[in-house]
Amino acid sequence: MESGPVIGVYGEVSSLPTPVSAHVGEEQLPEARLYTVTAEWIQSDLVRGSRLRYAQRWTLIADSNNHKNIRTVLPSGPCTSVSGELLSGFSPIKSLRAVIRETGSHQLLEIWDCHGLRKCLNLTVLNIHGRVYDDAQFGCLSWSECENKLLYIAEKSRNPLTERQDKESAPREVQTITNKRTQTQKWSRSSLRGGLVSKQDRSVYREDWGEALADRSVPVICVVDLNSGAVSVLQGVPLDVSPGQALWAPGSQSVFFVGWYHEPFRLGLRFCSNRRSALFKLGLNGHCECLSGDNLSVSCPRLSPDGSALIYLQGKVFGPHSQCLGLQQVPRARVWWNVNCAQLDLKSGRTSTLLDVVSRARPGEFAGVYEALPSGCWSADSQRVVFSSACRNWKVKASVRHTRAQPSWKSSFTPPSGFQDLFMVDRRSKKVTSLSDNFCDPSGGFGCWKLLTVQRDLMIVCCSSPSTPPTLMVGFLPSAGEAVIWRTLQRPASTFDFHWKTLDVTPPPEEDHKQYGSAPISMLKLSAFLSHEAGLDFGAVLVKPAHHLCDGRVPLVVFIHGGPHSQFPAEWNCTTAGLVQLGFAVLMVNYRGSTGFGQDSILSLIGQIGSQDVKDVQRAVLTALQSDTTLDPKRLAVIGGSHGGFLSCHLLGQYPEVYKVCAARNPVINAATLLGTSDIVDWRYSSAGFQFSYDNIPTAETLASMLEKSPITHAAQIRAPVLLMLGGKDRRVSPHQGLELYKVLKSRGSPVRLLWFPEDGHSLSRVDTQTDCFLNTVLWLHQHL
């Protein structure tokens, strides 16, 4: 196989855009109501070796007296590039647009209205704080109700003069930047002030928040007064807390924020929902109050449109790095700030649970919340919350209508594993309803529904499947007893003729988990319990070409997700699509411990890595081979990254006769040697079945157990050729993990090839790196299968 066709296929599947955010505007006319939908997309460009961001706008015309009846969708205008924008947000009333833009080494705050650029501040020149945070963990850009103030998170200034002024709570009056000369003069003065940093402290170690957050250390909450141009850093945040995800409280005299405790030292935050944190309320006068309980993890605070309630996600600290989360709500009595006495009214109303953690979902029931809430998730009446979540065994009970040429009907199928659904929960009844349009067998429709936003009761959703790239859909929230009428705004430029299906896999009795192997009989019928349907099961998604490229059976690539507490939804995946387009079948396995199957499944993997998960993948492979005779059992490959690479290498050593070739990205090879180099040392203890404490000192027992669970112990049995792809700046799994296996295999004469990407981290996410990895993986598989 030549590299040219491989690059061509990858360019085709990877360049298809994905919507990442959306906004809804509304205008009432005498004879109609207009809705303006603006969606932002991201698209990989292999020529530039970068990702482009662009915006696209549609106008929806609805009846004046029935706004849910969309009469016409006008064609969208040309796409507009928004590359360089770090954060953006629309004001609630006048639809002003705030943008934090990066231009060279400077960060600018821009305010746009219908007449053009209204105001611009050079935040870098002002030197009041460091760089603005634009990540999903800390970042935010929030408008006040009066639309005169903006809120965001930035790195604390290391300038001694600025720090002293912050302590004195003195907001600095700033001038709107109008010309390059003014910028240069102010920059020179700020650089001079920055030179006052003590030489003694220049080399002091500064902790950071780990993988992909290496430039985040001490975040601060910043407020811009758009009338005066004053920028200030809010005071009063507890010294042992790092703030993020901030938003204005009703009245704009205080802010809500999530605070992560960083003492005695910081742990990696990305992909970890188990960090000790709390929900705080901070007044502009510096008074700070904690609203949530102690020793919990919280995230995603979202205020209802009428200001009557605040919701947020809540989970446990340590243990699984990602978990099933509870949805909490804070009623009005704790949301509103009493300006007169400057204190919270805590006498009436308590924080309550809207959705609890689901230990194990009964067949046909909601499986829990596993993902972050979008910024827009409330209904207009503040009584319903909409969100997406991984799920399985969810039965759609409501009738569903679609605007395509199909009759109305009632859906009652049960989506299998790997499904991602769209849900709505009513605050009063706490009833959960599925809103997705699964009007037929899921393999013929969408396997994944992701909510981008819901505003003015109009939902903007990204839908996809393994054969259908991202599609933009809209639909109004239904009234009681009604169905959602979905409209397609943007179809993908192309779809693919792939066959895909989901597999439900039940481990045999000898592979059941001792503690979680059987659900209580009270949860299940006795017949199901006796027939072994009560244990934890798992699933997989099988994708293959609709037409064979050549005679004979199809080689199977076993694709294993990392985490381990994540999931392969039945969604568009450009790696899978590229492999299938080139003639491979792909099996994406969601072993026990994956999200979407309940908290019991997640907890079952603790202390069982290298054993339970390995057997699950092998069991899924056997199930796929038995269910589809077109798959070639003699041509099996295995690929995966992080924990997926860990399992890939385990399978090579534990089943050396089964797998013929492997490609692993940043794999965990030796958990014992990884202990001191990973940014999530807590997970290294938890995964092996040990309790974590900040003052843990490794013992011989701990290290021996970690080594026993590692692929390196089976390295002598590996016969298959191994391709390793490593990121030189990986903070989660040190690249020395892959190097350790590379040296062992090379010393034994085993075929091994190593690709080193010095500027990449754990995800190997640079566009040119992903292209290089795909090309080398395909050529490696083709060579050895």
ZARO-677780 format. One record per residue (C-alpha): x, y, z. Coordinates in steps of 0.2 Angstrom, whole numbers, plus 2048, in hexadecimal, padded with zeros to 3 digits. Layout:
# residues N
XYZ;...
END
This chain:
# residues 785
800800800;8078117FB;806820807;7FD82B7FA;7EC8237FB;7ED82180E;7F083480F;7E2837803;7D582D80D;7DB83581D;7D9846816;7C8842810;7C183B821;7CB84782D;7C7857824;7B4856827;7AF864833;7A7861844;79C86E84D;7A387385E;797881864;78788A85F;77D89A864;76B89E861;7648AF85E;7528B485D;7488C2855;7358C5855;72D8CC845;71B8D0843;7178C1838;7258B583D;7338B184A;7458B0844;7528A584C;7648A7847;76F89884A;78289B84A;78D88B84B;7A088A84D;7A987C844;7BA875845;7C386D836;7D4865833;7DE86C825;7EC860820;7F486D815;7F687A823;7F986C830;7ED87583B;7DA876840;7CF88383A;7C088B842;7B2893839;7A089983C;791896832;77F89E835;76E899830;75D8A2832;74E898837;73C89F834;72F89A840;71C89E842;7198AD84C;70C8A5857;715894857;727896859;72B883858;724882847;73388683C;72C88A82B;73C88D821;74F88B824;758898819;769892811;77889681B;7848A4815;7968A1812;7A189A820;7AB8A782A;7BC8A3832;7BD8A6844;7CF89E846;7D98A8853;7CA8AA85F;7CD8A286F;7BD8A5878;7AD8AE872;79B8B1879;78B8BA875;7838C6881;7728C1888;7688D0881;7708DB874;77A8CC86C;78A8D586D;7988C986A;7A88C8875;7B88C086E;7C88BC876;7D48BB867;7E68B6866;7F18C185A;8038BD85A;8098BD86C;7FA8C9871;7E98C4878;7DB8D1873;7C98D387A;7BD8D986D;7AB8DE86E;7A18DD85E;7908E485A;7858E684A;7908F5845;7A18EC846;7AF8EC853;7A88F6863;7B78F586F;7C88EC86F;7D48EA87E;7E58E387D;7E58D788C;7F88D388A;7FE8E588A;7F38E989A;7FE8DC8A3;7F18DA8B1;7F08C78AF;7F98BA8A5;7F28B0896;7DF8AE895;7D989B897;7D0894889;7CF88288E;7C0878893;7C68758A5;7C78878AB;7C389289C;7B389D89B;7AD8AE894;79D8B489D;7928C389A;78A8CC8A8;7778CF8A8;77A8E28A5;7868DE896;7938EA89E;79F8DD8A5;7A88CD89F;7AF8BF8A9;7BD8B48A4;7CC8A98AC;7DE8AD8A9;7EF8A98B0;7F48B38BF;8018C18BB;8128BE8C1;8168D08C1;8198D68D3;8118E78D0;8028E08C9;8008D38D7;8028E18E4;7F48EB8DB;7E98DC8DB;7EB8DA8EE;7E68EC8F0;7D68E88E5;7DA8F68DA;7D28F48C8;7DD8FC8BB;7D59088AF;7DA90489E;7DA90C88D;7D290487E;7E1900872;7DF90B863;7F090B85A;800901859;80A90E861;80090E871;8018FB871;8148FC870;81690987D;80B90088A;8148EF886;8258F7889;81F8FD89A;8188ED89F;8278E3899;8328EF8A4;8268EB8B3;8278D98B0;83A8DA8B1;8388DD8C4;8358CB8C8;8428C58D5;8518BC8CE;8508B18DD;83E8AB8D8;8428A98C5;8458978C6;8388928D3;82E8838CD;81C8878C9;80F8798CA;8038778BB;7F386D8B7;7FC85F8AD;7F985889C;7F386588F;7F287289E;8058758A0;80388889F;7F58898AC;7FB88B8BE;7F28998C8;7E289E8BF;7D98AE8C5;7C78B58C1;7C88C58B6;7BA8D28B3;7BA8DF8A6;7AF8EE8A8;7AA8F2896;7A490489A;7B490A8A2;7C08FD89B;7C68F88AC;7CD8E68AE;7CF8DF8BF;7D38CE8C8;7C68C98D4;7CC8C78E6;7C68BB8F3;7C98AA8EB;7D089E8F8;7E289C8F7;7E28898F6;7D588A8E7;7D888D8D4;7C88948CC;7C08908BC;7B088E8B2;7A989F8B9;7998A78B5;78F8B68BC;7828B48C9;7718BD8C8;7738CF8CA;7858CF8C4;78C8D38D6;7948C28D8;79A8B38CE;7998A18CF;7A98968CC;7B08858CE;7BF8858D9;7CC8768D8;7D68738E8;7E88738E4;7F086F8F4;7FB8668F8;7FF8658E5;7F68668D5;7F18568CB;7ED8558B9;7DC85C8B5;7D88578A3;7CC8488A1;7CB8478B4;7BA84A8BC;7C08448CD;7CA8538D3;7C585B8E4;7BC86B8E0;7AD8758E6;7A08828DF;7A38938E6;79B8A48E6;7A68B38E6;79F8C58E8;7A78D48E0;7AB8DA8F1;7B68CB8F4;7AA8C08FF;7AB8AE8FA;7A08A08FF;7A088D8FB;7908868F5;7948748F3;7998668FF;7AA861904;7B68548FC;7AC8548EC;7B08578DA;7A58648D1;7A486C8BF;7998748B2;78F8818BC;7808878B2;7748948B7;7618938B1;75B8A18A6;7508A88B4;75E8A78C1;75389C8CC;75F88D8CC;7718888C9;7768768C4;78786E8C4;78F85D8C2;7958548D2;7A08458D4;7AC83C8E0;7BE8408E3;7CC8348DD;7C88238D8;7C38228C5;7CA8318BC;7B98328B3;7A882C8BA;79682D8BA;79183E8C1;7828458CB;7798558C5;7768608D4;76A8708D5;76C87F8E0;75B8888E2;75789A8E2;75A89D8F5;76D8998F2;76F8A08E1;7698B28E5;7758BE8ED;76F8CA8FB;7788DA8F6;7728E3906;77A8D7913;7878D0906;7848BE90B;77C8AF905;76A8AB90B;76C899910;75D89791B;75189090D;755884900;7638778FF;76D86F8F1;7648608EA;7688528DE;75F8548CD;7678448C6;7708378D1;77F82C8CC;77981D8C4;78280D8CA;77A8018BE;76D8068B2;75E7FA8B0;75A7F589E;751803895;7568108A2;7618208A3;77381B8A6;77A82B8AE;78483B8AA;7968398A4;79984989A;79B85C89D;78B86789B;78B87388C;78A885891;77988688B;76F878892;75F88089A;74D881893;746892891;73A88F8A0;74988A8AB;7408798AF;74A86D8A4;75C8698A1;762862891;77385888F;77C84A886;78383B88E;78A82A889;77D81C88C;77780B889;76780188B;75D812889;74C80F882;74481E879;73281F87F;72C82F877;725830865;731838859;72E841849;73A84683C;73885282E;73F846821;73383C817;72F82F824;71F82C82E;71D831840;71F82284B;72481C85D;735816860;73880986D;749802869;757800876;767807870;7767FC874;78780087A;79180E872;782819871;78282C875;771834878;76984487B;75F84688B;753852894;7508528A7;74185B8AF;7468648BF;7348618C7;73284F8C3;74484A8C1;73E83F8B2;74B83C8A4;74683C892;74F837882;74E844875;75883C867;750838856;754825855;74682184A;74D811844;75A804848;76980E84F;775807842;76B810835;76A82183E;77582B849;77F822857;784832860;77A842864;78485086C;77C860872;78587086E;77887C876;76687F879;760891879;74F897878;749885879;752882868;75F873869;76E87385E;77586185D;783859854;77F84784E;78A83A846;78D828844;79C81D83F;79681F82D;78F83182E;79A840832;79484E83D;783855839;77B864840;769862846;75C86E84E;74C86B858;742873865;73F86C876;72F863877;720866882;71985888C;71484A882;71B851872;72984B867;738855861;73785A84E;74985A848;75086483A;760862831;76A87282F;77A86B828;77E85A821;79085481F;79885680E;79984380C;793833814;79B822814;79581180F;79A80881F;7917FB828;7917FD83B;7887F484A;78A7F485D;78E7E4866;7887E0878;7957D5881;7927CB891;7A17C489A;7A07B189F;79D7AD8B1;7B07AA8B4;7B47BC8AE;7A77C58B9;7AC7D28C6;7AB7CB8D7;7A37DA8DE;79A7E18CF;7967D18C6;7847D08CB;7777DD8CE;76B7DC8DC;75D7D08D8;7517DE8DD;7577E88CD;7547D98C1;7487CB8BE;74D7BB8C6;74E7B38B4;75B7C08AE;7657BD8BE;7657AA8BC;7697AC8AA;7797B68AD;7727C68A6;7747CF8B7;7877D18B6;7907E08AE;7917E089B;7997EB88F;7997EE87C;7A27F386C;79F7FB85B;7A37F284C;7A67FB83B;7AB7F482B;7AA7F7818;79A7F4810;7A37ED801;7B37E3802;7C27EB7F9;7C87D97F4;7C27C77F6;7C37BE806;7C17C3818;7C47D581F;7D27D882B;7CC7DE83C;7D47ED846;7D07ED858;7CF7FF85E;7D0802871;7CC812879;7D781A887;7D2821897;7CE81489D;7BE81C8A2;7B8823892;7AE81C883;7AD819870;79C82086C;79481A85B;79A82B854;7A4831845;7B682D848;7C383183B;7CF82483F;7C281683F;7BB81E82F;7CC81E826;7D080C82B;7BF806824;7C1810814;7D2807811;7CA7F6813;7CB7F2826;7BD7EE832;7BF7F7843;7B87F1854;7B77FF861;7B67F7872;7AE7FE881;7B47F288F;7AE7F28A1;7B48028A8;7AE80D899;7A181B89C;78F819898;78C8088A1;78A80F8B3;7968128C2;7978008C6;79F7FC8B5;7AC80A8B8;7B08048CA;7B27F28C4;7C27F68BB;7CB7FE8CB;7D97F28CF;7D57E78C0;7DE7EF8B2;7E97E48A8;7DD7D68AB;7CA7D98AA;7CC7E689C;7D77DB892;7CB7CC893;7BD7D888E;7C57DD87E;7CA7CB87A;7B87C687E;7B17D4872;7BD7CF864;7B67BD866;7A47C3866;7A77CD856;7AF7BF84D;7A17B3851;7947C084C;79C7C483B;7A47B7831;7AB7C4824;7B87C9831;7C97C0830;7CE7B8840;7E07B683A;7E37C8836;7E07D1846;7E87E284B;7E77EC85B;7E97FF85D;7E680B86B;7EC81A875;7F181C887;7E780F890;7E280887F;7F480687B;7F67FE88C;7E97F1888;7F07EF876;8017EA87D;7F97DF88A;7EF7D687C;7FF7D3872;8077CB881;7F97C1888;7F27BB877;8027BB86D;7FA7AE860;7EB7B985D;7F17CB858;7FC7CD849;8017E084B;7FF7EE857;800801856;80080A867;80081D86B;80782387C;804812884;80680E897;813800897;8197FF8A9;80D8078B6;81B8068C3;8278118BA;81981C8B5;8148208C7;82182E8C9;81F8368B8;80C8388B5;8028488B9;7F483D8C0;7FD8338CD;7ED8308D6;7E68258C8;7F681B8C7;7F28158D9;7DF8148D6;7E080A8C6;7EB7FD8CF;7DF7FC8DE;7E88068EB;7E18158F4;7E98268F0;7EF8338FC;7FA8428F8;80783C904;80882A8FC;81A8238FB;81B8148EF;81E8038F8;8257F38F1;8147EC8F2;80C7FA8E8;81A7FA8DA;8197E78D9;8067E88D6;8087F58C9;8157EC8C0;80B7DC8C0;7FD7E58B8;8087EC8AA;80B7E6898;81D7E689B;81C7D68A4;8157CE894;8227D6889;82C7C6887;81C7BD87F;8197CB872;81C7C5860;8127D2856;81A7E184E;8177F0859;816803853;81880F861;81382285F;81982D86D;81783F872;826847879;81C853884;81084688B;80D84A89D;80083D8A0;80A82E89A;81C831899;82482D888;830822891;823816893;823812881;835813880;83680588D;82D7F9883;8367FF873;8477FA87B;8407E9881;8397E4870;8487EA867;8547E1872;84B7D186F;84A7D485C;8387D785B;8317E284D;82F7F3854;82E80584D;82D815857;826826852;82B83585D;82284585D;82C851868;81F85F868;80F85586C;80785087C;7FD841881;7EF843874;7FB844865;7EE85185F;7F885C853;7F185A841;801855839;805849847;7F4841845;7F783F832;808838835;80182B842;7F2826837;7FE823828;80B819831;7FD80F83A;7F580A82A;805806821;80B7FC831;7FB7F2831;7FB7EF81E;80D7E981F;80A7DC82D;7F87D682A;
END
